[in-house]
Amino acid sequence: MVNPAPLPRASREFPLGLHSIKGAWGQDAHANAAVWAPAVASMDVHWRRADGTWTSETLVGLDGGVHHGVVGPVAPGALYAFWPTGQDLPGTIGEAQLLLDPYARAVEAIETGSGTDEPAILSYYSVFLEHAFDWGASERPRTPWRETVIYEAHVKGLTKLHPGVPEELRGTYAGLGHPTMVSYLRDLGVTAVELLPIHFHIDEPHLEPLGLSNYWGYNTLGFFSAHTEYATAAARAAGPGAVLDEFKGMVRALHEAGLEVILDVVYNHTAEGEQHRPALCWRGLGDLDYYRHDDAGRYVETTGCGNSLDFSQPRIVEFALDSLRYWVEECQIDGFRFDLAVTLARDERNAFTPRHPFLVAAGASKALRGTKLIAEPWDIGAGGWQTGQFPVGWADWNDGFRDTVRDFWLRDLASIAGGGTGSSPARLAGCLAGSAETFAASGRSPLASVNLVTAHDGFTLADLTAYERKHNEANGEGNRDGHNDNRSYNHGAEGRTEDEGILAAREQSARNLMASLLISLGVPMLTAGDELGRTQNGNNNAYCQDNELAWVHWPDDASSRRMLDATRTLLSIRRDFLAGQPSTFPSRGDQSTLLWFSAAGLPMTAHEWEDPRTRTVQLLLGSTGGTLNGLVVVNGALQDARIHLPSAWILQGQGIEGEQPRWFSPTFDSAARAPLSGEARLRSGEADTVAADSVRIYRC
């Protein structure tokens, strides 16, 4: 009796995407294909065979808007795409743009028309990729929030000019994972690298005529795909599997050094842009379902990028969560920074809610447990500013911290130098103490505040001290793009100068800003190159500058060394101080000590807090059960300040029990052009002089 041939396996609507079916047809690589396309009556999947020819099959299953079917055989690395059954193809398959798989693990760009009089045309196809990787003994570092120091960087820009990275690796995943770069990051004292978008992205149409490209990458076309151009030439030539190998190898190298990897992700919009532009993926699968519309059928966008994904749709929430889980489970990613996160938490009325299903599900997901979730807590829609309003389990970029620190050290300085007044120290004090007034109402501690002075968008730290106006002419938009409110101060000359007095003042202001960032309670974030005095020549919106203007330079001049030494010293002080506190500091406010004193060493009065002439304050930091205290003295005046360190009897009067700090050793001074020895010692209650416009830190 002849055994009948096995019946074809039934297809499934989950998981979405293209996934091989094991063991059904021997060596034939059949796959289950599934795509949510509620606007399409019937869907075909087209794929390229191993011999280069194309074939297609109709997905026979349809459940809840998900078209699914078993197709094949499909060889590993095959290009594929979707297209509605019976609808005329837009051109030759393999050249014309069909519809990408939203869940594709890789995307390949195909150029046609090059070498002719007509401009080249790019089309994009999904790649069938299933990937295995040997992680060896590496594990996710799982750095506690309180010990976390974030370093925001661009994969290409960080190493493209680094002389210690082999030339063929510069500007690539492998370059970032190179021992030279890994050692630098560890020696600097950061604990996590936050990478600008590495999801597969494309350029906006208006950039090509200008000869520019989207450098930052906030224009995603593949939410499950690593950006190909950040891989080495060798990996790109070897194919998508080698590109993913290189990306995972970078993550492994950073993990082995104890460094976490955080991805900047852009789920608020897609690269399809404005409503009238051609479909690449989601628009052709279900425009009304994927994107937010008004009652008249027009796009409602809160991103400034032409469209907004509709997170009132459960399938969109599922899509974003599936992407996050992929990067955590398959690529061992440690956290995410969500671009324009308010858009991800808008309900069916387009209103933000901290109880949005996406926020709740991301925080409750077992797969994402322990993953750092960081919101950029605003978008450009109505009610778009939501700093401090995200739920427990999330951290927020703290723009209030950024603005306050810039105001105190830059705009106030400019005002005072011009004969005016500055602000009172109250706002700065709130930032140094963890911005409780911003985060307490949401039930979160200071560790929910991601403190920053700069980021990829806006002036660099050095440019904050050298420019009062943006200089974005190179972007081709008539200097109309970028923020106008920078809260910067050029110290008397716009841009480059040879005036040594101005240069010295700028350096000191940069150290003041860096000190305020790194001594504050919360989670500090540095922008790559700020520790070296990096400049973008006043460009505060370098999103389209994939060149030396935006790349990190690695100078070895005296000014850069001073800034690097100051940054390393401050990070070392921060690390040592936290090591002397119980593990609950500073999340347990009842165990934390934050005492404020005037220049005279007396407790601050209400009048002093509100008086703009009060520009000198002292902050004593410590905790119940801690073994180390720190005293921070801020002098925002243009004159040296004579201070008295807090005395033992004053500290007793403030409720400090047990042994009082008796000795104070200066460990950092922003007015000093070289690191302090730390050997000097002053008694409690003793007088000292703090230089004008400076920060001094004492170990006590």
Sequence and secondary structure as in RCSB ss.txt:
>XXXX:A:sequence
MVNPAPLPRASREFPLGLHSIKGAWGQDAHANAAVWAPAVASMDVHWRRADGTWTSETLVGLDGGVHHGVVGPVA
PGALYAFWPTGQDLPGTIGEAQLLLDPYARAVEAIETGSGTDEPAILSYYSVFLEHAFDWGASERPRTPWRETVI
YEAHVKGLTKLHPGVPEELRGTYAGLGHPTMVSYLRDLGVTAVELLPIHFHIDEPHLEPLGLSNYWGYNTLGFFS
AHTEYATAAARAAGPGAVLDEFKGMVRALHEAGLEVILDVVYNHTAEGEQHRPALCWRGLGDLDYYRHDDAGRYV
ETTGCGNSLDFSQPRIVEFALDSLRYWVEECQIDGFRFDLAVTLARDERNAFTPRHPFLVAAGASKALRGTKLIA
EPWDIGAGGWQTGQFPVGWADWNDGFRDTVRDFWLRDLASIAGGGTGSSPARLAGCLAGSAETFAASGRSPLASV
NLVTAHDGFTLADLTAYERKHNEANGEGNRDGHNDNRSYNHGAEGRTEDEGILAAREQSARNLMASLLISLGVPM
LTAGDELGRTQNGNNNAYCQDNELAWVHWPDDASSRRMLDATRTLLSIRRDFLAGQPSTFPSRGDQSTLLWFSAA
GLPMTAHEWEDPRTRTVQLLLGSTGGTLNGLVVVNGALQDARIHLPSAWILQGQGIEGEQPRWFSPTFDSAARAP
LSGEARLRSGEADTVAADSVRIYRC
>XXXX:A:secstr
            S S EEEE  SSSTT   EEEEEE TT SSEEEEEE TTS EEEEEE EEETTEEEEEE    
TT EEEEEETTS  SSSTTTS  B  TT S EEEEEESTTSSS  EEEEEEE        TT       GGG  E
EEE HHHHHTT TTS GGGTTSHHHHTSHHHHHHHHHHT  EEEES  EEE   TTTGGGT   SS   EEEEEE
E GGGS HHHHHH HHHHHHHHHHHHHHHHHTT EEEEEE  S  TT STTS  SSHHHHHHHHHB B TTS B 
 SSSSS  B TTSHHHHHHHHHHHHHHHHTT   EEEETTGGGGGB TTS B TT HHHHHHHH STTTT EEEE
  B SSTT B TT S TT EEEEHHHHHHHHIIIIIHHHHHHTT     SHHHHHHHTT HHHHGGGT  GGGEE
EES  SSS  HHHHTT SS   GGGSSTT SS S      TTSSS    HHHHHHHHHHHHHHHHHHHHSSSEEE
EETTGGGT   TT S GGG  STTTS     SHHHHHHHHHHHHHHHHHHHHHHTS TTTTT GGGEEEEEEETT
SSB  HHHHH TT  EEEEEEEETT S  EEEEEE SSS EEEE   HHHHHHTT  SS   EEEEEEETT SS 
  S   EETT EEEE SSEEEEEE 
